[in-house]
Amino acid sequence: MTYQARPIKRRRRTKEQVEQLEQQILDVLGEDHPQSVRHVFYRMTDPRLPEPVEKTEQGYTQVQHRVAELRRRGALPYWWISDATRRGYHVETYSDEGDFLRAVAGTYRADVWRNADAYCEVWCESRSIAGVIQADCEAFAVSLYPAGGFTSMTLAYQSAEYIRRMAQGRDAVILYIGDYDPAGVLIDQDIHQKLIEHLEEDVFIDFRRLAVTEAQIDAWDLPTKPRKASERRARHITETVEAEAIPASQLRRLLRQNIEALLPTDAVQMAKIEEASAREYLDALATLQQRPTGKGS
């Protein structure tokens, strides 16, 4: 719901006020990390805080600047902030076969979904959200697709081909997280339709919008802002909510609960036991393959 609180006056913050804002940022990230800067920004707009910021782009810039300063000073661990919008590309190399086996041993994953009744993957509207939920998707071996707004035909095709290969006669459950605004409520429909077009009748798509929903806005008292006057789509939406307005911990919990509900009991625990055994075997094999070094080698 829209906050009806005392207005936040624009002013230049004193040293004490800046320190208070920085402490609020550290407190929020200390409780739950990683989070995107935009997630932190929405937490800082809470008018109940001693030093709130405006719910504007200027407010966002202030939080972004303070986060950057905290990281530069070493007060905020870099990895507490997620950024899935940029990445480096690396080529892994190995000294020998044993080195390679040790490296891949740590990445071995058992198929936690092999006895599940459905195949599952997660889509989200933005890379910002993807960075926040990526670790949870990896924990459950669930594919994650950041659409970047209305998704491209290529990404939808790649996803459909992977679904066809992995579903193996089962339904595919797609969990979606996106903004509640005139474009956001159409993006998930567009993704759903594109997947259906590629898969035709091969796989049934059970598409579920996890967030943001109209019910969540009221139940969780999410901060809103008016729709743009120039927007012509989805005229029934008068107030908009970004997915980042949901606290990161709450969003992760919602996602994990929905994924876990699709898995057989103890599937994750059994997979971990299998993984530990396989990694132990591969590590032993790596020792046998390790090339001797030094004189006489």
VEXSE-920452 format. One record per residue: x negated, y, z negated of N, C-alpha, C, O, CB in turn. Coordinates in pm, whole numbers. Atoms other than C-alpha are relative to their C-alpha. Glycine has a CB too. Example, Ala and Ser with C-alpha at 12.3 -4.5 7.8 and 13.67 -1.06 7.14 Angstrom:
% VEXSE-920452
nX:nY:nZ:caX:caY:caZ:cX:cY:cZ:oX:oY:oZ:cbX:cbY:cbZ
-89:-119:0:-1230:-450:-780:-90:120:0:-194:118:-66:99:3:-125 .
82:-119:6:-1367:-106:-714:77:109:-73:26:220:-90:-41:46:142 .
//
This chain:
% VEXSE-920452
nX:nY:nZ:caX:caY:caZ:cX:cY:cZ:oX:oY:oZ:cbX:cbY:cbZ
-85:-119:0:0:0:0:-88:124:0:-203:119:-45:96:0:-123 .
77:-124:-4:-113:360:54:-21:51:-141:75:60:-218:71:106:87 .
27:-50:133:-282:496:-256:65:136:-20:51:225:64:-152:10:-24 .
-58:-128:38:-88:776:-424:-76:48:-124:-25:45:-236:156:-12:-28 .
86:-35:111:-371:902:-638:-50:143:16:-24:208:118:-118:-97:-12 .
54:-135:-6:-545:1227:-716:-89:15:122:-168:-76:151:-77:34:-128 .
82:-17:-120:-708:1369:-402:-148:7:-36:-185:59:-141:42:125:76 .
145:-4:20:-1083:1328:-368:-54:122:74:-55:126:197:-69:-132:50 .
46:-124:-61:-1227:1672:-307:-135:-20:66:-224:-85:11:-7:111:-104 .
129:5:-67:-1505:1705:-56:-96:97:-68:-66:216:-85:15:34:151 .
100:-85:65:-1815:1835:-228:-134:-69:9:-144:-187:41:37:29:-148 .
134:55:4:-2187:1788:-253:-19:-62:-138:-3:5:-240:-108:109:30 .
13:69:127:-2254:1529:-522:-125:44:-76:-230:72:-17:-3:-150:23 .
115:-27:85:-2481:1606:-814:-86:-127:-6:-45:-233:39:44:46:-142 .
89:114:16:-2775:1379:-894:68:-109:-83:58:-227:-52:-132:42:-65 .
-68:96:87:-2570:1216:-1171:114:-72:76:135:-191:56:56:71:-125 .
-110:60:-76:-2275:1156:-935:-53:-98:105:8:-203:128:83:110:68 .
62:93:-97:-2502:999:-671:-43:-127:-71:-22:-237:-21:-122:66:70 .
43:117:77:-2648:770:-936:119:-87:-39:110:-210:-37:-77:43:-126 .
-121:75:35:-2295:672:-1044:52:-77:121:91:-194:108:108:94:-54 .
-46:67:-122:-2195:593:-684:-90:-119:33:-41:-226:69:3:99:118 .
93:110:-27:-2508:384:-636:20:-116:-98:12:-232:-59:-144:51:-8 .
-23:107:98:-2438:193:-959:127:-77:32:133:-199:13:9:59:-142 .
-125:68:-41:-2084:119:-837:-27:-97:114:26:-209:116:106:104:43 .
35:86:-114:-2228:-21:-515:-75:-123:-49:-46:-235:-6:-86:77:102 .
77:112:53:-2477:-236:-707:89:-95:-79:70:-217:-73:-114:51:-89 .
-90:84:78:-2202:-361:-939:86:-88:90:103:-207:64:89:87:-90 .
-87:74:-92:-1975:-463:-651:-77:-111:70:-28:-223:83:61:95:104 .
80:100:-71:-2253:-644:-465:-61:-102:-95:-84:-216:-57:-110:68:80 .
51:94:98:-2390:-798:-782:101:-108:-34:65:-222:-61:-41:72:-126 .
-107:95:28:-2053:-964:-843:22:-97:115:56:-213:92:128:74:-29 .
-32:83:-116:-2019:-1096:-487:-84:45:119:-77:160:161:151:8:35 .
82:-31:-117:-2264:-1111:-197:-19:-127:82:-10:-238:29:-137:61:-42 .
15:-126:-72:-2324:-1097:88:135:63:36:238:-5:42:-81:-22:126 .
-116:-73:-49:-2076:-832:196:-47:94:112:-164:133:117:70:80:-115 .
31:-101:-100:-2063:-601:495:8:138:-65:70:154:-170:97:-10:122 .
-6:-136:52:-2112:-229:441:145:48:-5:184:119:-97:-85:96:87 .
-139:-45:-3:-1749:-176:539:81:-60:-115:170:5:-168:65:-39:134 .
-64:57:117:-1636:-419:268:-31:85:-124:57:116:-203:-45:-146:-21 .
41:-80:115:-1835:-219:13:69:136:3:114:185:-100:-153:18:-1 .
-66:-130:-15:-1691:106:149:143:-5:-53:184:84:-128:0:42:148 .
-138:7:46:-1334:-8:88:9:-14:-150:102:39:-212:71:-117:66 .
1:10:147:-1421:-101:-270:-30:137:-62:19:167:-171:-104:-104:-47 .
35:-132:53:-1566:249:-317:112:102:16:106:208:-46:-125:51:69 .
-112:-95:-16:-1240:416:-205:103:-14:-113:200:62:-118:68:-22:135 .
-93:21:110:-1063:285:-516:2:125:-89:-101:157:-149:-38:-127:-83 .
-4:-125:77:-945:606:-692:-19:-20:-150:-37:77:-223:132:70:24 .
21:28:143:-980:433:-1031:-148:1:-38:-181:1:-156:62:-134:-37 .
143:-2:28:-1360:438:-998:-42:138:-52:21:238:-18:-79:-36:127 .
49:-131:48:-1555:712:-1179:-43:91:114:-27:213:105:-116:-20:-95 .
49:-80:-112:-1703:825:-845:47:-63:132:-32:-127:201:-156:10:-3 .
-51:57:-126:-1476:724:-552:-42:84:120:-83:199:105:153:-11:-4 .
28:-74:-123:-1536:822:-190:130:13:78:226:-60:55:-110:-72:85 .
-118:-18:-85:-1288:947:67:20:-119:92:-77:-181:137:-13:129:83 .
-33:109:-92:-1111:688:277:-2:55:144:100:56:213:140:-63:-34 .
20:-60:-131:-1252:848:593:-133:-50:55:-209:-117:-14:2:157:-8 .
129:36:-58:-1541:795:832:-114:71:-72:-225:18:-81:-3:33:149 .
102:-69:78:-1729:1055:631:-31:-77:-128:-147:-88:-168:45:145:-33 .
20:81:119:-1676:843:321:-80:-125:31:-166:-166:-47:133:-38:-60 .
75:118:-42:-1801:539:509:-148:33:21:-236:-43:-19:61:-58:130 .
139:-42:-24:-2113:728:617:-74:21:-131:-193:-11:-141:-4:129:83 .
63:-20:131:-2182:823:255:-41:-133:-63:-151:-147:-115:95:77:-94 .
30:132:56:-2163:461:141:-113:-65:79:-205:-124:21:125:-90:0 .
103:57:-86:-2372:348:437:-138:58:-33:-236:-16:-39:34:25:149 .
127:-66:32:-2642:603:349:-53:-45:-136:-172:-70:-150:17:152:2 .
43:41:133:-2650:507:-19:-48:-144:-1:-145:-177:-70:114:18:-99 .
44:139:-13:-2675:136:70:-140:-5:59:-227:-78:11:99:-81:87 .
131:-2:-64:-2968:213:298:-108:48:-97:-217:-9:-102:3:91:123 .
97:-51:97:-3144:415:27:-30:-103:-108:-146:-120:-147:51:130:-64 .
20:103:103:-3093:142:-233:-88:-113:53:-172:-166:-20:134:-56:-47 .
81:107:-59:-3243:-115:3:-145:46:17:-237:-30:-11:57:-43:137 .
137:-52:-19:-3543:105:83:-76:7:-132:-197:-15:-135:5:139:65 .
65:-12:130:-3614:154:-287:-21:-136:-66:-87:-144:-170:81:89:-91 .
14:133:58:-3596:-218:-353:102:-30:-109:92:-133:-175:-136:-16:-54 .
-101:21:103:-3295:-179:-584:110:-95:46:179:-156:-36:62:134:-39 .
-105:85:-58:-3065:-372:-349:-64:-102:93:-123:-64:194:106:85:76 .
58:102:-89:-3177:-706:-200:58:11:141:179:27:158:26:-140:-56 .
-45:-14:-138:-3159:-689:179:107:-102:36:201:-71:109:-117:-12:95 .
-91:105:-41:-2975:-1018:206:137:10:-64:227:-67:-30:-60:-133:-32 .
-133:-21:58:-2685:-892:-9:93:69:99:215:69:78:-11:82:-127 .
-81:-65:-104:-2564:-701:300:-4:-86:126:-111:-121:174:-51:146:30 .
-8:80:-121:-2443:-900:600:10:90:122:71:197:117:120:-97:-7 .
-8:-72:-127:-2484:-783:957:-8:-103:112:-117:-144:152:-113:108:14 .
-5:98:-109:-2372:-1025:1228:4:67:136:20:0:238:120:-92:-17 .
-7:-71:-128:-2374:-753:1495:-134:1:71:-140:28:191:47:142:-21 .
133:0:-60:-2751:-782:1553:-74:-125:-46:-53:-172:-157:-79:128:-38 .
77:119:37:-2987:-1078:1555:-125:-9:85:-132:48:194:85:-127:15 .
119:27:-78:-3329:-1186:1668:11:-138:64:91:-221:20:-127:9:-87 .
0:129:-69:-3396:-1476:1902:-141:-60:-13:-240:3:22:41:15:152 .
127:61:32:-3669:-1719:1805:-16:-136:69:82:-203:100:-15:-16:-151 .
33:132:-54:-3841:-2025:1950:-81:-73:-106:-190:-30:-142:-79:10:136 .
69:78:102:-3938:-2286:1690:-105:-89:66:-78:-154:167:101:-85:-81 .
105:89:-46:-4268:-2467:1745:-51:-81:-119:-29:-43:-234:-117:79:67 .
41:92:107:-4428:-2752:1547:-143:-47:26:-187:-56:141:97:-122:-9 .
140:41:-13:-4782:-2871:1478:-13:-142:52:-110:-174:121:-71:12:-135 .
2:137:-49:-4700:-3237:1548:136:-64:-26:228:3:-70:-114:-82:-67 .
-127:68:14:-4425:-3501:1537:49:-1:-145:168:14:-171:-12:-142:52 .
-38:2:141:-4430:-3523:1159:56:133:-47:155:138:-120:-119:-38:-85 .
-47:-134:33:-4391:-3148:1123:141:21:53:226:79:-15:-96:106:57 .
-132:-12:-61:-4093:-3162:1359:105:-78:-79:214:-28:-106:-3:-50:145 .
-95:83:73:-3927:-3447:1169:36:61:-135:151:55:-178:-55:-140:-18 .
-28:-64:128:-3963:-3263:839:94:120:19:182:145:-63:-130:45:-68 .
-85:-117:-26:-3805:-2953:992:144:-41:27:237:19:-27:-55:80:119 .
-136:39:-35:-3505:-3135:1138:68:-77:-113:190:-82:-120:0:-84:127 .
-59:74:112:-3458:-3347:824:88:92:-85:193:51:-133:-111:-63:-87 .
-76:-94:82:-3340:-3038:640:126:51:66:212:109:-1:-86:116:-35 .
-118:-49:-72:-3082:-2959:909:101:-110:28:207:-84:86:-41:64:130 .
-93:110:-28:-2919:-3302:925:133:23:-70:137:51:-190:-61:-135:-43 .
-133:-15:56:-2544:-3276:874:85:-121:36:89:-163:152:66:130:49 .
-95:108:-26:-2296:-3560:837:130:60:52:161:176:25:25:-84:-130 .
-126:-48:-57:-1963:-3532:1020:109:-7:-106:172:-111:-126:39:-83:125 .
-99:-4:107:-1733:-3422:739:143:-11:53:235:-40:-23:-16:129:-79 .
-134:-3:-60:-1438:-3407:984:40:-131:68:149:-139:125:8:112:99 .
-28:120:-80:-1455:-3760:1128:127:-73:-42:191:-138:41:-116:-94:-8 .
-121:66:46:-1169:-3890:911:115:97:-26:218:60:-82:-29:-77:-127 .
-106:-100:18:-967:-3568:909:108:-18:106:81:-69:215:-59:143:6 .
-111:13:-94:-627:-3556:1078:-2:107:107:67:95:208:132:6:-74 .
5:-110:-97:-714:-3233:1262:-143:50:13:-225:35:-77:95:115:-43 .
125:-72:-21:-1009:-3050:1411:25:144:-39:135:196:-20:-50:-11:150 .
-19:-137:47:-1067:-2701:1269:-112:90:48:-229:50:54:7:3:-154 .
100:-104:-23:-1243:-2384:1376:58:134:-42:179:148:-58:-43:3:149 .
-39:-131:50:-1234:-2020:1265:-32:107:103:-141:108:161:-71:31:-133 .
21:-118:-84:-1191:-1707:1475:21:125:-87:102:124:-179:98:0:123 .
-23:-127:68:-1221:-1349:1351:-14:113:101:-78:98:206:-99:19:-120 .
-4:-111:-95:-1171:-1014:1515:-136:67:18:-171:110:128:101:103:-44 .
124:-77:-5:-1509:-861:1429:-121:-79:-46:-107:-177:-120:13:125:-83 .
125:60:46:-1873:-957:1380:-27:36:-145:-98:-35:-216:-116:44:89 .
14:-39:140:-1858:-771:1050:60:-106:-91:-2:-145:-189:67:137:-25 .
-65:105:78:-1614:-1028:913:-76:-131:15:-91:-206:-81:148:-18:44 .
74:124:-23:-1813:-1312:1071:-121:-11:-92:-150:-119:-143:-45:-8:146 .
116:3:87:-2120:-1215:871:34:-32:-144:-48:-87:-216:-71:131:7 .
-43:23:138:-1922:-1235:547:43:-145:-23:24:-198:-132:113:94:-36 .
-55:135:18:-1765:-1578:608:-85:-108:65:-50:-226:58:140:-7:56 .
83:97:-72:-2043:-1747:807:-48:-114:-89:-42:-230:-49:-119:70:62 .
52:104:89:-2191:-1932:509:109:-100:-39:81:-219:-53:-60:64:-126 .
-110:89:36:-1850:-2074:416:34:-93:115:62:-211:94:124:80:-41 .
-25:84:-118:-1792:-2198:771:-110:-105:15:-81:-221:46:9:87:127 .
111:94:-10:-2137:-2357:773:11:-108:-107:-21:-224:-80:-134:74:-13 .
-12:98:108:-2069:-2527:438:96:-112:35:78:-226:-8:45:69:-128 .
-100:100:-39:-1770:-2706:590:-18:-48:144:69:-116:198:139:56:-18 .
28:40:-138:-1928:-2758:935:114:40:93:161:-41:174:-24:-150:8 .
-109:-53:-82:-1661:-2540:1098:-57:105:96:-130:194:54:112:62:-89 .
46:-98:-99:-1732:-2348:1420:65:136:-27:181:144:-66:33:-48:144 .
-45:-137:24:-1699:-1969:1391:-17:82:126:-124:84:186:-77:63:-118 .
3:-82:-120:-1611:-1736:1678:42:144:-33:160:168:-58:93:-60:108 .
-40:-141:11:-1622:-1354:1635:44:49:138:-35:49:233:-117:88:-55 .
-56:-35:-131:-1397:-1228:1915:-51:133:53:-61:152:174:150:3:-8 .
42:-132:-46:-1523:-870:1922:115:78:62:98:142:165:-113:-12:99 .
-120:-61:-58:-1170:-738:1979:72:-102:87:74:-221:54:-36:126:84 .
-62:93:-94:-977:-889:2269:-112:-84:61:-203:-31:125:82:76:111 .
111:86:-37:-1193:-1190:2347:-18:-12:150:75:11:227:20:-136:-59 .
28:19:-142:-1360:-1256:2679:52:-134:47:73:-225:-33:-151:12:26 .
-42:127:-59:-1246:-1530:2914:-107:-106:-22:-76:-224:-42:29:16:150 .
111:94:15:-1591:-1688:2881:-1:-63:-138:-15:-185:-151:-133:70:25 .
2:54:136:-1580:-1722:2502:117:-94:-24:101:-199:-87:2:114:-103 .
-117:86:16:-1228:-1866:2511:-21:-132:73:18:-238:23:127:70:52 .
27:122:-75:-1336:-2116:2778:-100:-89:-73:-80:-210:-83:-53:34:140 .
100:79:73:-1643:-2223:2579:61:-66:-123:32:-182:-152:-118:89:-42 .
-67:56:116:-1431:-2271:2268:92:-115:40:94:-219:-25:79:107:-72 .
-93:104:-45:-1170:-2472:2460:-74:-127:39:-29:-237:7:83:50:119 .
77:118:-39:-1434:-2702:2605:-53:-74:-123:-56:-197:-125:-117:40:92 .
50:62:122:-1578:-2763:2258:115:-68:-76:99:-177:-130:-70:105:-89 .
-117:59:66:-1231:-2824:2113:38:-131:67:66:-231:0:120:98:3 .
-37:121:-75:-1155:-3077:2388:-95:-117:-36:-52:-231:-50:-5:27:154 .
99:104:30:-1476:-3265:2306:10:-48:-145:-9:-166:-173:-142:51:28 .
5:34:142:-1442:-3256:1928:133:-47:-56:135:-123:-153:-48:119:-78 .
-132:35:56:-1066:-3294:1873:28:-150:10:84:-208:-83:109:78:73 .
-13:145:-17:-1064:-3650:2012:142:-50:-33:161:-141:-113:-101:-72:-88 .
-138:42:16:-687:-3680:2029:73:64:-117:193:41:-134:5:-146:-16 .
-64:-65:114:-619:-3472:1717:46:141:36:2:197:136:-95:5:-120 .
-36:-140:-15:-449:-3135:1685:-120:87:-40:-207:42:-115:126:35:-87 .
105:-96:37:-677:-2830:1659:64:112:-81:155:180:-32:-72:56:127 .
-48:-109:85:-612:-2589:1371:-97:116:12:-215:104:-22:15:-47:-148 .
82:-120:-15:-741:-2239:1445:39:97:-110:155:140:-117:18:66:142 .
-23:-95:107:-773:-2011:1141:-53:136:44:-169:148:84:-66:-46:-134 .
37:-131:-54:-778:-1641:1231:5:109:-106:96:113:-189:92:37:116 .
8:-116:90:-882:-1328:1039:-18:125:86:-113:133:163:-117:-15:-104 .
10:-122:-79:-821:-985:1189:75:115:-64:147:96:-162:50:-23:140 .
-64:-121:52:-698:-630:1129:152:-6:21:202:-74:110:-57:124:68 .
-144:-18:-17:-332:-544:1081:19:141:56:34:238:-19:80:-21:-136 .
-22:-127:-69:-292:-268:1336:57:-32:139:66:-149:176:-133:83:11 .
-67:27:-127:-129:-225:1679:-78:-90:96:-18:-167:170:28:127:68 .
80:89:-84:-420:-394:1858:-23:-133:-70:-16:-239:-8:-135:65:35 .
36:120:74:-508:-641:1583:106:-108:-1:73:-226:-3:-33:36:-139 .
-105:101:3:-168:-811:1579:25:-61:137:104:-155:150:128:61:-53 .
-10:56:-134:-200:-876:1952:-123:-83:38:-115:-170:125:21:111:102 .
124:70:-33:-560:-1002:1957:12:-149:-26:-28:-230:57:-116:58:-80 .
-13:143:30:-478:-1331:1785:94:-69:98:70:-184:135:49:-20:-142 .
-91:56:-100:-187:-1388:2025:-71:-22:133:-47:-121:202:122:92:19 .
77:11:-125:-423:-1327:2317:-96:-119:-5:-108:-193:92:-78:131:26 .
91:115:15:-678:-1578:2183:77:-130:11:36:-222:82:-75:7:-135 .
-83:121:-1:-407:-1836:2126:42:-35:142:32:-151:184:125:19:-89 .
-48:24:-137:-270:-1796:2478:-113:-46:91:-93:-135:174:64:125:57 .
113:39:-85:-613:-1821:2640:-45:-143:-29:-80:-217:64:-118:97:-21 .
37:137:34:-694:-2141:2451:101:-99:57:64:-205:108:-10:-17:-152 .
-105:87:-55:-360:-2292:2554:-18:-17:150:-4:-127:203:140:58:-31 .
16:6:-147:-426:-2204:2919:-113:-94:39:-102:-166:138:-27:141:56 .
113:87:-33:-761:-2385:2915:25:-145:-39:-16:-237:32:-126:50:-70 .
-18:136:49:-650:-2686:2716:125:-67:55:138:-189:52:5:1:-150 .
-126:49:-56:-306:-2720:2877:66:-96:-99:99:-56:-211:-25:-71:137 .
-66:94:90:-154:-3034:2726:-99:-99:-63:-57:-195:-127:107:-77:75 .
100:93:54:-483:-3202:2625:-4:2:-152:-16:-102:-217:-137:33:57 .
11:-17:145:-489:-3062:2271:107:99:-46:123:205:14:-143:49:-41 .
-97:-93:57:-214:-2905:2062:-72:98:-91:-150:57:-177:112:-76:-79 .
65:-104:78:-326:-2573:1911:96:48:-109:203:102:-81:-43:118:91 .
-74:-52:115:-198:-2493:1562:-71:126:-46:-168:119:-122:11:-107:-117 .
68:-128:23:-290:-2124:1541:58:68:-122:179:94:-127:11:92:125 .
-46:-56:126:-270:-1970:1193:-72:131:-31:-195:135:-39:-20:-100:-113 .
59:-129:38:-325:-1605:1107:-14:3:-153:85:12:-225:88:121:50 .
24:0:144:-488:-1610:762:9:140:-59:62:159:-169:-137:-59:-30 .
4:-137:51:-534:-1236:726:-27:94:118:-88:51:216:-111:16:-112 .
-83:-62:102:-436:-959:737:146:-19:39:181:-9:157:-35:152:-18 .
-143:13:-27:-61:-1018:704:76:109:-75:25:170:-169:52:-140:-40 .
-83:-101:65:220:-785:608:24:-35:-146:25:53:-232:134:16:75 .
-25:43:138:288:-992:296:-122:27:-88:-106:65:-204:36:-148:-4 .
122:-23:77:-76:-961:183:-17:147:-34:-67:181:-141:-121:-51:76 .
14:-144:23:-68:-582:217:75:41:-125:24:117:-207:51:81:121 .
-82:-33:118:211:-560:-41:-49:-76:-124:-64:-17:-231:147:-33:26 .
37:83:115:101:-849:-265:-134:41:-60:-152:36:-181:-4:-147:40 .
135:-32:47:-263:-737:-287:-25:150:-8:-136:194:-41:-102:-64:91 .
12:-146:8:-197:-362:-273:-119:50:79:-202:126:28:-11:45:-146 .
113:-36:-84:-439:-319:17:10:144:47:119:192:78:-10:-94:120 .
-3:-140:-46:-539:36:115:34:9:148:-19:-66:229:-135:68:-26 .
-47:-16:-138:-371:153:435:-35:139:52:-72:229:-23:151:-24:10 .
11:-132:-62:-404:438:680:100:6:115:132:-97:173:-146:28:50 .
-102:-11:-104:-152:574:933:-54:-46:136:-174:-34:163:50:144:10 .
38:37:-135:-156:440:1288:-35:125:80:9:235:47:112:-78:69 .
36:-112:-86:-306:659:1557:123:48:76:201:-32:126:-113:-39:97 .
-117:-57:-67:-51:894:1709:3:-36:149:111:-44:209:1:152:-16 .
8:31:-142:-173:805:2059:27:-147:31:43:-183:148:-135:39:53 .
-18:143:-21:-123:429:2008:142:-31:43:238:16:-18:-34:-78:-126 .
-132:32:-53:165:285:2212:40:-145:-26:156:-182:-5:2:27:149 .
-30:142:22:140:-85:2119:60:-22:-138:40:58:-230:-127:-84:16 .
-55:46:129:329:-263:1838:53:116:-83:2:146:-191:-108:-75:-81 .
-53:-120:65:538:38:1741:58:-26:-138:79:67:-215:106:62:88 .
-57:31:131:680:-145:1438:-103:18:-112:-67:23:-229:55:-142:-2 .
105:-17:100:344:-101:1261:-24:149:-22:-69:219:69:-131:-72:43 .
20:-142:31:330:236:1088:-125:24:-83:-186:131:-74:121:53:-74 .
121:-9:82:45:171:842:-94:-114:36:-49:-228:53:34:-3:-152 .
98:100:-45:-275:-15:935:-95:-39:-114:-119:39:-206:-80:52:120 .
94:50:100:-518:-226:731:-110:-78:71:-82:-167:150:73:-90:-105 .
113:75:-55:-865:-346:829:-25:-125:-85:0:-125:-205:-128:88:6 .
27:124:73:-965:-700:735:-102:22:-110:-99:-47:-213:-50:-108:97 .
102:-28:103:-1260:-555:542:60:61:-126:-8:71:-228:-105:94:56 .
-65:-54:120:-1007:-400:302:26:-109:-103:45:-78:-221:130:68:37 .
-14:111:93:-966:-747:148:-137:-25:-63:-234:-46:10:54:-130:73 .
130:28:63:-1243:-799:-111:-62:-128:54:8:-227:75:15:-10:-152 .
69:113:-64:-1504:-1038:29:24:-131:-74:47:-234:-11:-150:28:9 .
-20:124:77:-1466:-1289:-255:140:-56:19:158:-177:26:-26:24:-149 .
-138:41:-20:-1090:-1297:-207:19:-60:140:91:-158:157:95:118:-20 .
-8:49:-137:-1129:-1346:168:-66:-137:13:-12:-227:78:-66:100:97 .
69:130:-4:-1380:-1629:123:84:-109:-69:95:-221:-19:-138:11:-68 .
-80:98:74:-1157:-1800:-133:121:-45:84:152:-164:89:48:60:-134 .
-113:32:-86:-858:-1783:102:-41:-93:113:29:-190:142:61:128:59 .
47:83:-111:-1060:-1930:387:-36:-140:-47:4:-239:15:-121:65:66 .
43:131:50:-1213:-2210:181:120:-86:-39:122:-207:-13:-94:17:-120 .
-119:76:40:-874:-2312:40:71:-59:122:116:-173:119:97:90:-78 .
-69:48:-120:-725:-2341:389:-81:-107:73:-23:-200:128:27:117:93 .
83:103:-63:-1022:-2538:525:5:-129:-82:23:-237:-26:-146:49:14 .
2:118:87:-1034:-2773:226:132:-78:9:133:-200:-3:-27:40:-145 .
-130:66:-9:-661:-2845:266:10:-92:122:96:-180:126:111:104:6 .
-2:82:-121:-737:-3000:608:-89:-122:-11:-83:-212:74:-42:84:120 .
97:108:14:-1006:-3236:480:49:-110:-93:123:-82:-188:-132:55:-51 .
-33:109:93:-962:-3580:320:-66:24:-136:-169:91:-145:-46:-136:57 .
57:-13:135:-1026:-3597:-55:-142:-55:-3:-169:-163:50:88:-73:-103 .
140:40:19:-1398:-3619:-139:-80:-5:131:-191:-58:132:-5:-135:-66 .
72:5:-128:-1496:-3576:228:-133:75:-8:-234:28:43:86:60:113 .
122:-81:10:-1751:-3304:146:-102:-71:-88:-220:-75:-54:32:140:-56 .
91:67:91:-1900:-3498:-146:-63:-122:66:-183:-146:51:73:-41:-127 .
52:118:-68:-1936:-3815:60:-100:38:109:-200:-30:129:114:-82:60 .
91:-46:-105:-2099:-3621:343:-134:42:-60:-239:17:0:63:117:77 .
124:-43:64:-2354:-3473:102:-86:-120:-41:-209:-115:-31:31:86:-123 .
74:122:36:-2449:-3821:-20:-67:-59:124:-183:-101:119:96:-104:-66 .
55:53:-125:-2496:-3937:339:-116:87:49:-217:35:96:110:-9:108 .
104:-91:-45:-2702:-3629:422:-129:-17:-81:-239:-16:-26:48:144:-8 .
118:17:86:-2933:-3677:124:-76:-127:36:-199:-128:38:42:-4:-148 .
64:127:-37:-2999:-4039:225:-72:13:134:-185:-34:148:105:-112:7 .
60:-15:-132:-3066:-3946:589:-124:89:-6:-223:61:62:101:58:98 .
114:-90:10:-3300:-3662:494:-118:-69:-67:-234:-47:-30:37:127:-77 .
106:76:66:-3496:-3891:263:-67:-95:98:-189:-110:98:56:-79:-120 .
55:91:-102:-3538:-4141:547:-85:76:101:-195:32:135:115:-75:73 .
74:-79:-99:-3646:-3873:796:-130:56:-58:-231:63:11:88:114:53 .
121:-52:64:-3892:-3727:547:-107:-109:-11:-225:-84:11:34:57:-139 .
94:112:8:-4049:-4070:495:-57:-31:138:-176:-60:152:69:-126:-58 .
45:23:-137:-4067:-4116:872:-99:107:44:-194:78:117:119:-3:96 .
91:-109:-34:-4234:-3778:905:-139:-24:-58:-240:6:6:55:134:-51 .
129:30:63:-4507:-3886:662:-78:-103:81:-200:-92:94:22:-52:-143 .
66:101:-83:-4580:-4189:881:-51:58:131:-152:13:185:97:-114:29 .
37:-59:-127:-4598:-3970:1190:-104:110:-12:-161:152:89:121:54:66 .
92:-112:19:-4820:-3701:1037:-140:-38:50:-195:-141:11:-4:40:-150 .
133:26:-55:-5149:-3683:1225:-107:32:-104:-101:138:-167:-22:82:129 .
108:-30:95:-5462:-3707:1006:-85:113:53:-100:131:173:-87:-125:-26 .
86:-114:-38:-5689:-3405:1003:-136:-15:-68:-151:-95:-160:65:136:-39 .
133:1:61:-6055:-3345:921:-94:-96:75:-62:-141:185:9:-42:-149 .
100:85:-64:-6365:-3555:1000:52:-141:21:122:-197:-63:-127:-3:-83 .
-38:135:-32:-6309:-3886:1166:141:-12:53:187:-124:79:-15:-85:-119 .
-136:8:-50:-5962:-3794:1286:1:-14:149:108:-22:210:81:121:-43 .
//
